[in-house]
Amino acid sequence: MLFPHPNRSFPGLRPALLSLLLLAFFSGAQARPRPHYAVAGHEKPVALLHAGKVTFLVTAHSVFRLEGAAFVRKTQVASAIQCAALADTALWLGTQAGLLRLNTASFKMHPLRLPGTDAAPSITAVFRDARGAVWVGANGQGAFRWANNAFVQELRTPAINGGVATADSSVWIATSIGLSRKQGGEWTRYNEESVANREIPDNIVEKLLPDNAGNLWVVMSDAICVFEGGGRRGAAEEELPTVKFIGRPGNEVTGVAAVAGAGRLFATAQGLLLLPNEPADKLAGFAPATDKVEPKRLLRPLALPPGTGNPVLLAVDQQQRLWLVSEVGVTVLTTKEFHRLAQAATAASGATAQR
């Protein structure tokens, strides 16, 4: 289930979020996806990175490159990899014992030292901003930007949990004392004690999940809220669409994607959960800021064939194909193939409702 956080309004994404009040648990009929790529090692996926026709998969201790019909391991790392980014001819790998830069042609690895007494801290964020600059978040030290072959400290907040950049040129840093956003030359902090447009329901921001539709999903210890992209958020004083959880209490969300013509897809510990696009007339009864509970069974589990695994990462490429990455492999679906999968779930949902 996905429960609304109290005292929050839901324009835009709000009706869809509010409608996710009840989830019917069922085993959906299985559609047959494309053959998936097996990945050796069964390690936790960290990042799927595309650069033109080249695709890299970064897992907890390995870097793979897609070569023909297989992901080929190119190197292994002793310390656990926690985050990764691709910049020009280098992969930047954030590990529990410092930052590594990997040449994507030779696969030679070079450690990079951060300023300060601990030159190899636990790296919890690596990403590129809208201008292409690389940012690094180090737990215990803060956030840094790589400029002119040196690190420039941008934020001194010590408890860094993650970081991303969005298409509006914003840089977002998740911390244990709130959410920090840099837009232009100014930083804005969102936390539980702030007022109006700077308030979020929880100070502990665990992860940031941008989707391919321009929205940023902020996962906190006690809630999930959404910063809507593309100018869809209204006046500055409007509160963010916020829910308590997705699927059921304690369900971990690891990825979000918007699939054209289908809806929003969540990768969770509970499995793939689809929030289908809902016609406006069916959502008209859900007024903003209401505590009304309706038995709208819109959140649909999607069943994948045995051996596919539970997807941890979701990505949509330029051809609008959906990439599902689990510990056992990678499955790629065209939009048409995903729609067949969603239709099977819809049919199973209808059969369950008639029982």
Secondary structure, DSSP 8 states (H G I E B T S, - for coil): ---B-TT---STTHHHHHT-----------------EE-TT---EEEEEEETTEEEEEESSEEEEEETTEEEEEEE-SS-EEEEEEETTEEEEEETTEEEEEETTT--EEEE--SSS-SS--EEEEEE-TTS-EEEEETTTEEEEEETTEEEEEE--S-EEEEEE-TTS-EEEEETTEEEEEETTEEEEEBTT--GGGB-S-S-EEEEEE-TTS-EEEEESS-EEEE-TTTTS-STTS---EES-SSSTT--EEEEEEETTTEEEEEETTEEEEEE---HHHHTT--TT----------EEE---TTS----EEEE-TT--EEEE-SSEEEEE-HHHHHHHHHHHHHHHHHHHT-
